[in-house]
Amino acid sequence: MPALGSWRRRTTAALLTVALLLLAACERGAAGPEPPDRTGGDQRYGAAPAPDSKVTYQPDVVFVGGGSGSVRGLSEDALTWRIDPKASGADKLARGKVMFLTGRAVGRVLDVRRDSGDLAVLLGPVDITDVIRDGTFAGDSPVSLENPTRFDAGTPFWSEYDADGGGAGGSAGSLRPVATVVGARQADGAAALGVTRRASALGGQRIAGFDIKPVCCKNGVGAQFNYDDGGLRIEGTVQLMMKSPKATFHLEIRGATVQRAELSISGLAALRIEIAGATDRGQNINKRIPIPLDFSVPVGQVLGVPFSITATQLVGLQTAFSAKDGNIKASGEWSLGGSVGFGYANGEFGVTEPWGLNVRNSITDSIYGPSVGVNGIIVHYQAAFRAGLGAFGFTAGLYATVTATVGLTVGSALGAPLALCRSTQLGIFLDYGVGYSIPAGLAKAINVFLRLINAGTIAAKGGIGQVDNVFNKLDVQPDRKICRD
């Protein structure tokens, strides 16, 4: 009997040990990701997170296993991830939860449903502190941005909306084209809301009647574009020129609060703008066009979190042709130097502004537009750099956005005997912080769609941040009262 009792005690202890190990494994599964299962799709859909004892995640974060191998596709709206419903953790997804599948497939769950054997998960933007509760993250060395991977979202419905100004840097927008698209296709459901994609004459994308070819990042970020419709023709190039661009970052989160944050994008060299527009019918447009693609450089896993440095862009154009024969043409370049970015500590921000902003080629001198009326055009360009998690501008983490707005005006040729007035208004804004920031008009466009499927709404900003107008100058030629009034 003593031997039998000893055997029973050993058996009981072993069973108890197994139970405790299973319980610990379950607890780890709720608090952190599984070891990544790499299946070759990381290049397209991002890398999976990995467990690390130095990181604590928020309790409503749901880790879906399998990494990119569990992704079956990304819908044309660039918001809906189609995943394997049998992937571990997929059954725990619900509205309000935060899905973390890969470094790109992460966000607040706005809707989830079974669809043709897939699980369709509609993700909205999320603050980084809604994902991570505790952790300190920093790149070991500067990250070169010269050879990024291009992630193309196609032509989602939210890339087409007309602008009506407003906001720092002019970020607001109305919803005339989006309302038309949604109204025409409401019965088709979420998957059918994407606009049919057409080839671009520039070898890029066709969005809202524009052919757009974005570039990044060895020599900077920028875009070529042209538009030809309804008697209105516009073509141009905008570029934030850079030399050997690099990024560095540091992020410390404690108790779901940002304690310290730093982001620096180095290598700024110049801002270049070339624009030409004409109409034979007195037509005008006012558009903001978020270019629906990322240029992304993976940082690698920092404490198991697959951070990336991404660049996204937006182009806006507003014409003001007062005569049927309106036309305007101009080109110019301003030198820049140093870095753009920010630092945050003890509840206060410090910003790194581009320095040495000087005229290389005067855009005012170049303005040309013989017409019987006054003609004008506003070029709005935005380049956003982010270090964090997410895709297509809906990225949680650190961000620094450079917005340049150039307004050009040329007077009527009828006033030329007195003075042919030309003017340029240049404004540069920096929007920076920790969390996420998307153009307000883009958020409105998406919210039209979300209301149709009762998925709630998204905010244009989350987290902490601020906007600074770092440069604002009006140049008028000739410097006479008739031109200044």
HUDA-V470666 format. One record per residue. RES is the residue in one letter. PHI is phi in whole degrees, 0 to 359 (NA if undefined). OMEGA is omega in whole degrees, -180 to 180 (* if undefined). Layout:
RES & PHI & OMEGA
RES & PHI & OMEGA
//
This chain:
M & NA & 177
P & 305 & -180
A & 294 & 179
L & 295 & 178
G & 296 & 179
S & 297 & 179
W & 297 & -180
R & 296 & 180
R & 295 & 180
R & 294 & -180
T & 295 & 179
T & 299 & 180
A & 297 & 180
A & 294 & 178
L & 297 & 178
L & 296 & 178
T & 297 & 179
V & 299 & 180
A & 298 & 179
L & 295 & 178
L & 296 & 178
L & 296 & 178
L & 297 & 179
A & 296 & 179
A & 295 & 178
C & 297 & 180
E & 296 & 178
R & 296 & 179
G & 296 & 180
A & 281 & -173
A & 260 & -177
G & 204 & -177
P & 285 & 172
E & 283 & 171
P & 303 & -175
P & 295 & 176
D & 248 & -174
R & 279 & -179
T & 233 & 175
G & 94 & -178
G & 263 & -176
D & 301 & -177
Q & 299 & -176
R & 267 & -171
Y & 247 & 177
G & 98 & -178
A & 271 & 179
A & 280 & 173
P & 287 & 178
A & 230 & -179
P & 292 & 176
D & 207 & -175
S & 292 & -178
K & 271 & -179
V & 239 & 173
T & 245 & -180
Y & 261 & 177
Q & 290 & -174
P & 295 & -179
D & 267 & 173
V & 281 & 179
V & 253 & 177
F & 271 & 178
V & 258 & -174
G & 282 & 176
G & 95 & 179
G & 55 & -178
S & 297 & 178
G & 293 & 178
S & 267 & -180
V & 271 & 178
R & 255 & 177
G & 160 & 175
L & 236 & -173
S & 291 & -179
E & 296 & 178
D & 284 & 178
A & 64 & 179
L & 242 & -172
T & 256 & 177
W & 267 & 177
R & 261 & -173
I & 232 & 178
D & 288 & -179
P & 294 & 180
K & 269 & 179
A & 297 & -179
S & 300 & 180
G & 90 & -177
A & 298 & 180
D & 289 & -180
K & 266 & -179
L & 289 & 179
A & 204 & 178
R & 305 & 180
G & 96 & 177
K & 285 & 174
V & 248 & 178
M & 273 & 174
F & 230 & -180
L & 253 & 175
T & 218 & 178
G & 294 & 176
R & 257 & -179
A & 268 & 179
V & 214 & 180
G & 167 & 179
R & 285 & -179
V & 284 & 178
L & 264 & 178
D & 198 & 177
V & 213 & -179
R & 200 & 175
R & 282 & -178
D & 208 & 176
S & 53 & 177
G & 85 & 177
D & 255 & 169
L & 251 & -179
A & 268 & -176
V & 244 & 179
L & 271 & -175
L & 250 & 172
G & 250 & 180
P & 294 & -177
V & 216 & 176
D & 286 & -179
I & 298 & 179
T & 282 & 171
D & 276 & 176
V & 257 & -174
I & 247 & 177
R & 266 & -179
D & 218 & 176
G & 163 & 176
T & 237 & -172
F & 232 & 178
A & 205 & 174
G & 288 & -179
D & 294 & -179
S & 206 & 178
P & 305 & -179
V & 262 & 177
S & 289 & 179
L & 256 & -172
E & 286 & -176
N & 230 & -178
P & 280 & 172
T & 266 & 180
R & 268 & 176
F & 245 & -174
D & 258 & 180
A & 270 & -175
G & 80 & 180
T & 231 & 178
P & 293 & -177
F & 302 & -175
W & 285 & 178
S & 279 & -178
E & 241 & 171
Y & 207 & 179
D & 273 & -178
A & 267 & 172
D & 226 & 174
G & 74 & 176
G & 93 & 176
G & 80 & 176
A & 297 & -177
G & 79 & 176
G & 69 & -172
S & 257 & -177
A & 279 & 179
G & 197 & 176
S & 265 & -168
L & 236 & -174
R & 299 & 179
P & 294 & -178
V & 295 & 179
A & 299 & 178
T & 295 & -180
V & 298 & -178
V & 295 & -178
G & 297 & -178
A & 286 & -171
R & 237 & -175
Q & 303 & -176
A & 288 & -176
D & 279 & 179
G & 86 & -172
A & 297 & -173
A & 292 & -174
A & 264 & -174
L & 280 & 179
G & 288 & 177
V & 282 & 179
T & 301 & -177
R & 278 & 178
R & 237 & -179
A & 288 & 179
S & 260 & 178
A & 296 & 179
L & 271 & -177
G & 82 & 179
G & 244 & -178
Q & 234 & 174
R & 245 & -174
I & 223 & 175
A & 52 & -180
G & 85 & -180
F & 260 & 164
D & 269 & -176
I & 230 & 175
K & 236 & 178
P & 278 & 177
V & 226 & 178
C & 186 & 6
C & 218 & -174
K & 304 & 180
N & 254 & 179
G & 121 & 178
V & 241 & -180
G & 174 & -178
A & 204 & 166
Q & 263 & -180
F & 208 & 170
N & 211 & -176
Y & 215 & -180
D & 211 & -177
D & 197 & 174
G & 60 & 180
G & 80 & 179
L & 239 & -179
R & 231 & 179
I & 221 & 171
E & 214 & -178
G & 185 & 178
T & 219 & 171
V & 234 & -177
Q & 208 & 168
L & 264 & -173
M & 282 & -177
M & 220 & 176
K & 237 & -180
S & 47 & -176
P & 296 & 179
K & 221 & 179
A & 231 & 171
T & 229 & 180
F & 208 & 175
H & 210 & -179
L & 217 & 177
E & 239 & 180
I & 238 & 177
R & 225 & -179
G & 60 & -180
A & 64 & 178
T & 235 & 178
V & 287 & 178
Q & 267 & -178
R & 210 & 179
A & 208 & 177
E & 214 & 174
L & 217 & 179
S & 223 & 174
I & 246 & -175
S & 259 & 173
G & 102 & 178
L & 299 & -178
A & 231 & -175
A & 192 & 171
L & 243 & -178
R & 236 & 179
I & 223 & 172
E & 231 & -176
I & 213 & 175
A & 214 & 179
G & 216 & -179
A & 204 & 176
T & 218 & 174
D & 246 & -180
R & 225 & -178
G & 70 & -179
Q & 281 & 176
N & 221 & 176
I & 226 & 175
N & 210 & -172
K & 228 & 166
R & 242 & -175
I & 233 & 172
P & 291 & -179
I & 280 & -170
P & 278 & 172
L & 206 & 176
D & 253 & 160
F & 252 & -168
S & 229 & 176
V & 236 & 179
P & 292 & 177
V & 276 & -172
G & 100 & -178
Q & 283 & 174
V & 252 & -172
L & 54 & 177
G & 85 & -179
V & 264 & -176
P & 278 & 179
F & 289 & 172
S & 221 & 170
I & 259 & -177
T & 235 & 175
A & 233 & 175
T & 232 & -174
Q & 222 & 175
L & 218 & 177
V & 238 & 176
G & 230 & 179
L & 222 & 175
Q & 224 & 180
T & 255 & 178
A & 219 & 177
F & 268 & -177
S & 268 & -180
A & 231 & -179
K & 298 & -178
D & 260 & -175
G & 298 & 174
N & 199 & 179
I & 203 & 180
K & 213 & -179
A & 197 & 174
S & 207 & 180
G & 197 & -179
E & 211 & 177
W & 240 & 178
S & 281 & 175
L & 230 & 177
G & 207 & 175
G & 82 & -172
S & 231 & 170
V & 234 & -179
G & 165 & -177
F & 201 & 171
G & 229 & -180
Y & 219 & 177
A & 197 & 178
N & 55 & 176
G & 78 & -178
E & 231 & 178
F & 261 & 166
G & 230 & -174
V & 248 & 173
T & 261 & -176
E & 262 & 172
P & 300 & -179
W & 249 & 178
G & 71 & 179
L & 286 & -178
N & 226 & 179
V & 282 & 172
R & 267 & 177
N & 231 & -174
S & 292 & 178
I & 288 & 178
T & 295 & 178
D & 301 & -173
S & 271 & -175
I & 299 & -177
Y & 221 & -180
G & 181 & 179
P & 294 & -178
S & 197 & 178
V & 281 & -180
G & 241 & 174
V & 279 & -178
N & 236 & 179
G & 209 & 177
I & 209 & 176
I & 245 & 176
V & 252 & -178
H & 242 & -178
Y & 228 & -178
Q & 225 & 175
A & 238 & -177
A & 247 & 177
F & 247 & -176
R & 224 & 172
A & 237 & -177
G & 170 & -174
L & 237 & 177
G & 122 & -175
A & 214 & 172
F & 54 & 175
G & 87 & 180
F & 265 & -170
T & 254 & 177
A & 268 & 179
G & 149 & 179
L & 266 & -179
Y & 217 & 174
A & 218 & -175
T & 242 & 176
V & 257 & 178
T & 240 & 177
A & 243 & 178
T & 238 & -178
V & 240 & 176
G & 254 & -176
L & 242 & 179
T & 220 & 173
V & 230 & -177
G & 284 & 179
S & 292 & 177
A & 294 & 179
L & 293 & 179
G & 267 & -175
A & 302 & 178
P & 301 & 177
L & 272 & 179
A & 188 & 172
L & 269 & -172
C & 282 & 176
R & 224 & -179
S & 212 & 177
T & 226 & 173
Q & 244 & -180
L & 247 & 174
G & 234 & 177
I & 235 & -179
F & 243 & 172
L & 240 & 177
D & 243 & -172
Y & 212 & 179
G & 162 & 179
V & 232 & -176
G & 141 & 173
Y & 210 & 179
S & 210 & 177
I & 231 & 180
P & 304 & -176
A & 300 & 179
G & 296 & 177
L & 295 & 177
A & 298 & 178
K & 297 & -180
A & 299 & 180
I & 294 & -178
N & 293 & 173
V & 302 & 179
F & 294 & -177
L & 297 & 179
R & 294 & 180
L & 297 & -179
I & 252 & 177
N & 54 & -178
A & 254 & -180
G & 79 & -180
T & 221 & 176
I & 243 & 175
A & 266 & -179
A & 288 & -179
K & 219 & 173
G & 213 & 180
G & 97 & -178
I & 240 & 179
G & 174 & 177
Q & 202 & -179
V & 237 & 177
D & 238 & 169
N & 271 & -171
V & 267 & 179
F & 205 & 179
N & 206 & -176
K & 214 & 175
L & 251 & 178
D & 242 & -178
V & 239 & 178
Q & 224 & -11
P & 289 & -176
D & 281 & 180
R & 234 & -177
K & 299 & -179
I & 298 & -180
C & 270 & -179
R & 280 & -177
D & 282 & *
//
